[in-house]
Amino acid sequence: MHDIRAIRDNPQAFDAALARRGLAPQAGDLLALDESRRARITGAETAQAEQNRASKEVGAAKARGDEAEFERLRALVAEKKADIARLRAEADEADGQLQAMLAEIPNLPLDEVPDGADENDNVEIRSWGSKREFAFAPREHFDIPAVQPGLDLKLAAKLSGSRFMVLRGAVARLQRALAQFMLDLHTGEHDLAEIWAPVLVRDEAMFGTAQLPKFGEDSYQTTNGWWLIPTSEVPLTNLAAGEIIDAAALPIRMTAHSQCFRSEAGSAGKDTTGILRQHQFEKVEMVTLCTPGAALAEHERMTGCAEAVLQRLGLPYRVVVLCTGDMGFAAQKTHDIEVWLPGQGKYREISSVSTCGSFQARRMNARFRPEGGGKPEFLATLNGSGLAVGRTLIAVLENGQEEDGSVTLPEVLAPWLNGARRITPQGRLA
């Protein structure tokens, strides 16, 4: 959510930042509503003062027997009372319209974010690892013999429809091992606190992280009003909603492993084979709450935490900074980490790490008290995948596949697999 006072102070800069996102100017409409709201608030305050003054004079007129003045003043009090009620109602209506408009406007990109229209204008900032040279044509994950006994998309479709999966045996165990490995790395070495939180949340939580109102169709809602979370970003960030946190307690760094749910409303025809894009999936999410001044350093730190997972697994990847036209709604700046998938012969997103400044905190009224006291200020919030578990599963399977149909697994996972280091062509851990 944007601060209308900041828009008042520099409407040209606000519209210029929106233009970088490909959006039309909106400061004029916002300020017109704001002016209408403030004029009615001022009018109500003036009418209240006039009512108070007339109320004091009514008794005096009655005491001196001036019935005409008494009746005039009494009528004036009633008139001002009605004016106050009308003006306050009009101010509330204008404020509601203003808040609704502000809620639909995305965050403003930082100056350092590259301009661009879409993913083709994203900028690679670094890469890691070497792409494996295969002596055979690498398969996509669902065509690898070792994987096929453990991945059943037909049965999943029978149960739930498209974009769901049933995992068995070695593949199911590998997915669980990956999630546990990620959590243990983040909590043991990256100083993130593990959180277990609900996957069903209220409207307010979805609004706070900006999934609502604009992106309701991208999520699932139950018949009694709860929303299924699209990512643990929602409950983790909202732990600070309505709170005032002492600056000395910041930064607060958290991680959670959860089921996630997305309707993928805008992805018809995209990634329809395999398990790359699912309605139900798992992620290990990272969320940080900090002061605004620390946000950019935390952004780099969080990106490094996600990269460390891929480095331990030996998976080649690159990091790109998203251009203004490809950033998410709530982000000021985003790093996407894209892992190399030899079966597809391309890099695919496996983590998106964003700093949101105070955009989300303002929506959920999450604040901190500066050291030494002073007026509470809005927090900065950050979120990122550390990592998307299903996509990491794909990357491990495709990068580790062998010509005989087996899969060689990263050695780092052995402690979570009872020492197993491969999946045989028949689909068994060995």
matplotlib code that plots the C-alpha trace (Angstrom):
import matplotlib.pyplot as plt

x = [0.0, 1.2, 1.4, -0.9, 1.2, 4.2, 2.1, 1.0, 4.6, 5.8, 3.0, 5.3, 7.8, 4.9, 3.5, 7.0, 7.6, 4.3, 5.2, 8.3, 5.9, 3.9, 1.0, -0.9, -0.6, -2.8, -1.6, -4.2, -7.2, -5.8, -5.2, -8.6, -10.2, -7.8, -8.7, -12.4, -11.9, -9.9, -12.3, -15.2, -13.2, -12.4, -16.1, -17.2, -14.7, -16.0, -19.6, -18.7, -17.2, -20.3, -22.6, -20.6, -20.8, -24.5, -25.1, -23.5, -25.6, -28.9, -29.0, -28.2, -31.0, -33.5, -32.3, -33.0, -36.3, -35.4, -37.6, -36.9, -33.1, -33.6, -35.5, -33.0, -30.1, -31.8, -32.5, -28.9, -27.6, -29.8, -28.7, -25.0, -25.5, -27.0, -24.1, -21.6, -23.2, -23.4, -19.8, -18.4, -20.3, -19.0, -15.5, -15.7, -17.0, -14.1, -11.6, -13.0, -12.7, -9.2, -8.1, -9.6, -7.6, -4.4, -4.9, -4.9, -1.6, 1.6, 4.8, 7.2, 10.5, 13.7, 15.8, 18.4, 15.8, 16.3, 13.5, 11.8, 8.5, 8.8, 11.1, 13.1, 14.4, 15.6, 19.3, 21.6, 23.9, 25.8, 25.9, 27.3, 28.3, 29.0, 26.4, 27.0, 28.0, 25.9, 27.0, 23.3, 20.3, 19.1, 15.4, 12.9, 12.2, 8.9, 10.7, 13.6, 13.1, 14.2, 11.4, 8.5, 7.6, 7.5, 5.6, 1.9, 0.2, -2.7, -3.7, -3.4, -5.7, -8.2, -8.2, -8.0, -7.7, -4.8, -1.8, -1.6, 0.8, 1.1, 4.6, 5.7, 8.7, 12.1, 10.7, 8.4, 11.3, 13.6, 11.1, 10.8, 14.6, 15.0, 12.6, 14.3, 17.7, 16.6, 15.1, 18.1, 20.5, 18.5, 18.0, 21.4, 23.7, 21.6, 20.1, 16.5, 13.9, 11.7, 8.0, 5.0, 1.9, -1.6, -2.2, -5.7, -5.8, -8.4, -9.0, -6.9, -3.8, -4.1, -4.7, -1.7, 0.8, -1.1, -2.7, -6.0, -7.9, -6.2, -5.2, -8.0, -8.6, -5.0, -5.8, -8.3, -11.0, -13.0, -16.8, -16.5, -14.2, -10.6, -8.0, -5.5, -2.1, -0.1, 3.1, 4.1, 5.0, 1.4, 1.2, 4.9, 4.8, 1.4, 2.8, 3.8, 0.4, -0.9, 2.3, 4.9, 8.3, 11.3, 14.1, 16.5, 14.6, 15.2, 16.0, 13.5, 14.4, 12.0, 11.6, 8.8, 8.0, 4.4, 2.0, 1.1, -1.9, -2.3, -5.1, -2.6, -5.5, -3.2, -1.1, -3.4, -1.3, 2.0, 4.1, 1.3, 3.6, 5.4, 5.3, 6.9, 3.6, 1.1, -2.0, -0.6, 3.1, 5.7, 8.0, 10.5, 9.9, 12.0, 10.7, 12.6, 11.3, 13.7, 14.2, 13.9, 17.5, 18.6, 16.4, 18.8, 21.5, 18.9, 17.8, 21.4, 21.6, 18.4, 19.4, 22.6, 20.7, 18.7, 21.8, 23.5, 20.9, 21.7, 25.4, 25.3, 23.2, 25.7, 23.0, 24.0, 22.0, 22.0, 20.7, 18.8, 17.3, 13.8, 13.0, 10.2, 7.7, 8.3, 8.3, 5.6, 2.9, 4.4, 8.1, 10.5, 13.2, 13.4, 16.1, 15.0, 17.3, 17.0, 18.2, 19.5, 17.2, 19.1, 15.9, 14.4, 17.7, 17.0, 17.1, 13.8, 12.9, 13.4, 13.4, 12.1, 13.6, 12.0, 12.3, 9.0, 10.1, 7.2, 4.5, 3.2, 3.8, 1.6, -1.2, -1.0, 0.1, 3.3, 5.6, 8.8, 9.8, 13.2, 16.0, 16.0, 12.2, 10.3, 7.2, 6.7, 7.7, 6.6, 8.8, 10.4, 9.4, 11.3, 10.4, 11.9, 11.8, 14.5, 13.6, 10.5, 10.8, 9.1, 11.2, 14.4, 13.2, 13.0, 16.5, 18.1, 16.5, 17.4, 20.9, 21.6, 20.2, 22.4, 22.3, 21.1, 18.0, 19.2, 19.7, 22.8, 21.8, 23.8, 26.0, 24.8, 21.4, 22.6, 22.0, 18.3, 18.1, 19.6, 22.8, 21.3, 23.1, 21.1, 17.8, 18.1, 16.5, 13.7, 12.9, 14.5, 16.9, 20.3]
y = [0.0, 3.5, 6.5, 9.2, 11.8, 10.7, 11.0, 14.5, 15.5, 14.3, 13.2, 13.5, 11.0, 8.6, 8.7, 8.3, 5.2, 3.7, 4.5, 2.3, -0.5, 0.3, 1.8, 5.0, 8.1, 7.8, 10.5, 13.0, 10.7, 9.8, 13.3, 14.5, 11.8, 12.8, 16.5, 15.6, 13.5, 16.2, 19.0, 17.1, 16.3, 20.1, 20.9, 18.5, 20.0, 23.5, 22.4, 20.8, 24.0, 26.0, 23.4, 23.7, 27.5, 27.5, 24.9, 27.2, 30.2, 28.2, 28.2, 31.9, 32.8, 30.7, 32.3, 35.8, 34.9, 35.5, 32.8, 33.8, 33.6, 30.4, 28.7, 30.0, 28.6, 25.3, 25.0, 25.9, 23.1, 20.6, 21.8, 21.6, 18.1, 16.9, 18.6, 16.8, 13.4, 14.1, 15.4, 12.5, 10.0, 11.6, 11.7, 8.0, 7.2, 9.1, 7.4, 4.0, 4.8, 6.1, 3.0, 0.8, 2.6, 2.4, -1.3, -2.0, -0.1, -2.2, -1.3, 1.1, -0.2, 0.9, 3.1, 0.3, -2.1, -2.3, -1.0, -3.6, -5.0, -8.7, -11.6, -11.0, -7.8, -9.4, -9.0, -11.9, -10.8, -14.1, -17.8, -20.8, -24.3, -26.0, -27.7, -31.4, -32.8, -35.9, -38.7, -39.3, -37.1, -36.1, -36.8, -34.7, -35.9, -37.8, -39.8, -41.1, -44.8, -44.5, -41.9, -43.5, -46.1, -43.2, -40.6, -41.2, -38.3, -40.4, -41.5, -37.9, -36.8, -39.5, -38.2, -34.4, -33.5, -31.9, -30.3, -32.7, -35.6, -38.8, -39.7, -43.2, -44.9, -43.4, -40.3, -39.5, -40.2, -37.9, -35.1, -35.4, -35.5, -32.3, -30.4, -31.7, -30.8, -27.3, -26.7, -28.0, -25.9, -22.7, -23.3, -24.7, -22.5, -19.5, -18.5, -18.7, -19.7, -22.6, -21.8, -24.1, -22.0, -22.5, -23.0, -21.7, -17.9, -15.1, -12.3, -9.9, -12.1, -12.3, -8.6, -7.9, -9.6, -8.2, -11.4, -9.6, -7.9, -8.0, -11.7, -13.5, -15.7, -17.0, -18.6, -21.1, -20.1, -22.5, -22.3, -20.9, -18.1, -19.3, -19.0, -21.8, -20.1, -19.7, -19.7, -19.5, -15.9, -15.1, -16.5, -15.8, -12.1, -11.7, -12.8, -9.1, -7.7, -5.1, -5.5, -3.0, -4.7, -3.3, -2.4, -4.4, -7.6, -7.0, -8.6, -11.5, -14.2, -17.2, -20.3, -22.7, -25.8, -26.1, -27.3, -24.4, -24.0, -21.9, -22.0, -21.1, -19.2, -17.4, -20.4, -22.3, -24.3, -23.6, -26.5, -29.1, -32.1, -33.3, -31.6, -28.2, -26.3, -27.7, -26.6, -28.2, -28.1, -27.8, -24.9, -24.0, -20.3, -17.6, -14.4, -11.5, -8.5, -5.7, -1.9, -0.3, 0.7, -2.9, -4.3, -4.2, -6.0, -8.6, -9.1, -10.0, -12.3, -14.1, -14.6, -16.1, -18.5, -19.8, -20.1, -22.1, -24.9, -25.3, -25.1, -27.9, -30.0, -29.3, -27.8, -25.2, -22.0, -18.3, -15.3, -12.6, -9.3, -8.8, -5.8, -3.4, -5.2, -8.6, -7.9, -9.1, -6.8, -6.2, -6.2, -3.2, -5.5, -9.2, -11.7, -14.8, -17.9, -20.2, -23.7, -25.6, -28.4, -30.5, -32.3, -29.0, -27.5, -24.3, -22.5, -22.4, -20.4, -22.2, -19.3, -15.7, -13.4, -10.0, -7.0, -5.2, -2.2, -1.1, -1.9, -5.0, -3.7, -0.6, -2.9, -5.0, -2.2, -3.9, -1.5, -1.3, 1.1, 2.8, 2.3, 5.1, 5.5, 7.7, 7.2, 3.7, 3.2, 0.6, -2.5, -3.7, -7.2, -9.7, -13.1, -15.8, -19.5, -21.5, -23.5, -24.7, -28.4, -29.9, -27.9, -28.9, -32.5, -32.1, -30.5, -33.3, -36.0, -34.4, -33.4, -36.7, -39.0, -41.7, -43.5, -46.8, -45.0, -44.6, -41.4, -40.4, -38.4, -35.5, -36.9, -34.2, -35.8, -39.2, -38.5, -37.9, -41.0, -43.6, -43.4, -44.0, -42.3, -43.4, -44.5, -47.6, -48.0, -49.9, -47.0, -48.2, -46.3, -47.8]
z = [0.0, -0.8, 1.5, 0.2, 1.9, -0.2, -3.4, -2.3, -1.8, -5.2, -7.6, -10.6, -9.2, -8.3, -11.9, -13.3, -11.3, -12.4, -16.0, -15.5, -14.8, -17.9, -16.0, -16.7, -14.4, -11.3, -8.9, -10.3, -9.5, -6.1, -5.1, -6.2, -4.0, -1.2, -1.6, -1.5, 1.6, 3.4, 2.4, 4.0, 7.1, 7.4, 6.8, 9.5, 11.9, 11.1, 11.5, 14.9, 16.1, 15.0, 16.7, 19.9, 19.8, 19.2, 21.9, 24.4, 23.3, 23.4, 27.2, 27.5, 25.1, 27.1, 30.3, 29.1, 27.6, 24.0, 22.5, 18.9, 19.4, 21.3, 18.5, 15.9, 17.8, 18.4, 14.7, 14.0, 16.3, 14.5, 11.1, 12.1, 13.6, 10.3, 8.3, 10.5, 9.9, 6.1, 5.8, 7.9, 5.8, 2.6, 4.0, 4.8, 1.3, -0.3, 2.0, 1.1, -2.6, -2.0, -0.1, -2.8, -5.5, -3.5, -2.9, -6.6, -7.4, -7.3, -5.5, -7.1, -8.5, -7.0, -9.2, -9.7, -11.2, -15.0, -17.2, -19.4, -20.7, -19.8, -18.9, -22.1, -20.5, -17.3, -16.6, -15.6, -12.8, -12.1, -12.8, -10.9, -11.8, -15.1, -17.2, -17.4, -20.8, -21.5, -23.7, -24.5, -25.1, -21.6, -20.9, -19.1, -15.6, -16.4, -19.1, -17.0, -16.3, -12.6, -12.1, -13.9, -11.2, -8.6, -10.6, -11.5, -13.2, -14.6, -11.1, -9.9, -12.7, -11.7, -8.2, -8.8, -12.4, -14.2, -12.6, -9.6, -8.9, -7.0, -5.9, -4.7, -3.2, -4.1, -5.7, -2.7, -0.4, -2.4, -2.3, 1.5, 1.8, -0.2, 2.0, 5.2, 3.8, 3.0, 6.4, 8.2, 6.1, 6.7, 10.4, 11.1, 9.0, 7.9, 11.2, 10.1, 12.7, 11.7, 11.8, 11.4, 10.5, 9.1, 5.4, 5.7, 6.3, 6.5, 4.0, 6.1, 5.7, 2.0, 1.7, 3.9, 1.5, -1.5, -2.9, -2.4, -3.9, -7.3, -7.5, -5.8, -8.9, -8.6, -5.2, -3.8, -1.3, 0.9, 1.2, 4.6, 3.6, 4.3, 1.7, 0.9, 1.0, -2.3, -0.3, 3.4, 2.7, 3.7, 7.3, 8.1, 7.1, 8.8, 12.1, 12.4, 11.4, 13.9, 16.0, 17.1, 17.4, 19.2, 16.7, 18.9, 18.0, 14.2, 11.8, 12.3, 9.8, 9.4, 7.3, 6.8, 4.8, 3.7, 1.1, -1.3, -3.6, -6.8, -9.3, -12.1, -13.7, -16.2, -17.2, -19.6, -22.0, -20.1, -18.8, -19.1, -19.0, -15.9, -12.5, -13.2, -12.7, -10.2, -8.3, -5.1, -4.4, -1.6, -0.9, 1.8, 2.2, 3.7, 5.2, 6.8, 8.8, 9.2, 9.2, 5.8, 5.9, 6.2, 3.5, 0.5, 2.5, 3.7, 0.1, -0.9, 2.1, 1.4, -2.2, -1.0, 1.3, -1.7, -3.8, -1.1, -1.5, -5.2, -4.6, -2.0, -4.4, -7.2, -9.6, -12.1, -12.0, -12.8, -10.9, -12.8, -11.6, -12.9, -15.0, -14.1, -16.4, -14.9, -11.2, -8.9, -7.5, -4.1, -5.0, -5.1, -6.5, -7.3, -7.9, -9.8, -9.4, -12.4, -12.3, -15.4, -16.6, -19.2, -20.2, -21.3, -22.3, -20.5, -17.2, -15.2, -12.2, -8.9, -6.5, -6.5, -3.8, -3.3, -1.1, -0.7, 1.4, 3.6, 1.0, 2.7, 6.3, 5.5, 4.4, 7.6, 10.0, 11.0, 12.7, 14.8, 17.5, 16.7, 19.2, 21.7, 21.4, 19.0, 16.8, 15.5, 11.8, 9.2, 8.9, 5.7, 4.5, 2.3, 1.0, -1.1, -2.0, -0.4, -2.6, -4.5, -3.5, -6.6, -9.0, -7.0, -7.4, -11.2, -11.3, -9.2, -11.3, -14.7, -13.8, -12.2, -14.9, -16.4, -19.7, -18.2, -16.8, -13.2, -11.4, -9.4, -6.3, -4.7, -2.0, 0.4, 0.6, 1.8, 5.5, 4.7, 2.5, 4.8, 2.9, -0.6, -3.5, -6.5, -7.8, -9.9, -13.4, -11.6, -9.3, -6.0, -3.7, -3.6]

ax = plt.figure().add_subplot(projection="3d")
ax.plot(x, y, z, "-o")
ax.set_aspect("equal")
plt.show()
